[in-house]
Structure formats: structure tokens, C-alpha cells
């Protein structure tokens, strides 16, 4: 059996001040005593226990992502466990640009729709760059030209005065 002594890692200058602060708060890292809480994972690995933040809900942590789209900037609140595809869906409501025409870049790399935000390292207030897909942009311009200009060889409409 292995005995862990985490107090040795965080020695305080006086033992009386640490014992008085820990008796008020019930111990733990926040009390200043330096104790680390451990948990045993199903695979048998002993790891430091995570702090859930007291949310107590089934959903994940909500983060704010700063999205830069050319000269415009948008702050979008989304769960950290969401995918880039879900972020595109939210951005389509904000920008009016459909998700298929969006390209999202994070840390200089284009991210796929199935990539998770938290797995790629996106944290609160991180910046994501939104670009319009050039192929979709050209198709939109081509469709606009068709509607505004008549095809070559067709008679021009006559205007009666």
C-alpha cells in the first residue's frame, strides 16, 4: 500500500496559521493547507480529483468564443464540449452565412465539423477566425450575375415611354 503525503509538497511558513485556516474551511487546497484530494479511476489510476465548480448539471461548462469574421467580431456562448459544426450552426444565425459556406480556423489550422472544442484546446475568450469558403462565394456571385444580367443573345427588354 502506498501512502501519499501531499502536505510535504506545500509547506507553509507557520504551522499554526495553516491549522487555524483549515479548521474554519474544512481543509482542502482553498483553505491554504495544501492538501490534494485524490480519486481512483476505474482503470486503477490514481489522479488528482477534479473540481466541478459546483454546477451540478448534466451540461458542460459554457465558454465564450470570440469569432472574428473580417471586420466584424462576435462573442458566442457555447458549451466547451460542443463541436465546430455546432459552432458553425450558431454562427449561421448570427452572421447569416450558411454552415456549408463557413471555414473556421483555430490556431492557424482549419478545423473539421466533428472536432470538439475542448479537445482542440479552445478555452474561454479564445479567438476563432471565420472565413467564407471561396467556392461558395463564387457560386453566390455566379447566381447573382444570372439574375441581374440577361444571358448573351437574348433580346433586351423594351421600355415604353
Secondary structure by P-SEA (a helix, b strand, c coil): ccccccccccccccaaaaaaaaaacccccccccbbbbbbbccccccccccccccccccccbbbbbbbbcccbbbbbbbbccccaaaaaaaaaaacccccccbbbbcccccccccccccccccccbbbbbbbccaaaaaaaaaaaaaaaccccccccccccc
